[in-house]
Amino acid sequence: LAEFTMHEVRLDAGAVLEKNCVYVIPLAERLALPNGVTAVANAKSSSGRLDLLTRTITDGGTEFDRIPEGYTGPLYAEVCPRSFSVLVREGQRLNQIRFRQGQAVLSDDELTQLHASDPLVSGQAVISEGLGFSVDLKPAKGTLVGYRAKPHTGVVDLERIGHYPARDFWEDLHSDKGQIILDPGAFYILVSREAVTIPPDYAAEMAPYLAMVGEFRVHYAGFFDPGFGHAAAGGTGSRGVLEVRCHEAPFVLEHGQVVGRLVYERMSERPETLYGAGIASNYQGQGLKLAKQFRTT
């Protein structure tokens, strides 16, 4: 790391991570994976909705966020705030990890059978290498379809929940035509047309990028926990919030366009506590919603 280090930052008293700068942060946790167990990491929901690119690194690793069986050693987070500078402190959690043993991903046939017995999505299920996710640009009420991050804002303190007026950091995005044009380099918060559920014995992951859907990336925080939107956890289906960044060229996004897929996996056993059931789950039953640090009223 010394070859690439410009300066060191202490987090014990809090520090500002500047927009568009890259930081490598040693994590408090270490891993000692047995043979047959791998791990996959991802940014937490609020990290993704803040456009806070967070990826896990291991010693000698060849991939971000993927940890091979048998790995023993430290973990690091590569953090790059893309839209807002953020104030972070020691002990805060920006990413999360799942452990896998064997092949747990459902095939399309298995996913079709699961949907038939426990509906996974409102409306028709589009199943092809996962469950298709499309964008909602024709809201039932009004014309607000999303938010676009402002280019010049103040610092976001990650500990301040519901503190910041959304208008100071985000531009409302309206459309009465069922389409929007994504600007290169801009970051958007949109919402899925479908309400989805994750049954208690399953988890899901949003594929972070699919080349065939165009010049943009969808979803930095791709984990969906058991019970998300499910009746067993008090849900009635929850929309998927889409974190979208456009790349080099402007791109027309239309209502109902498939922008990603949910890949479902079996849990080794049902969790004792489901997402949204008796715990402070910030995004159960969500629609179009910004990160928990912002308020829209």
Buried (B, 14 or more C-beta within 10 A) or exposed (E): EEEEEEEEEEBEEBBBBBBEEEBEBEBEEEBEBEEEBBBBBBBBBBBBBBBBBBBBBBEEBEEEBEBBEEBEEEBBBBBBBBBBBBBBEEEBEBBBBBEBEEEBBBEEEEBBEBBEEBBBBBEEBBBEEBBBBBBBBBBEEEEEBBBBBBEEBEBBBBEEBEEBEBEEBBBEBEBEEBBBEBEEEBBBBBBBBBBBBBBBBBBBBBBBEBEEBBEBBBBBBBBBBBBBBBEBBBBEBBBBBBBBBBEEEEBEBEBEBBBBBBBBBBBEEEBEEBBBBEEEBBBBBBBBBBBBBBEBE
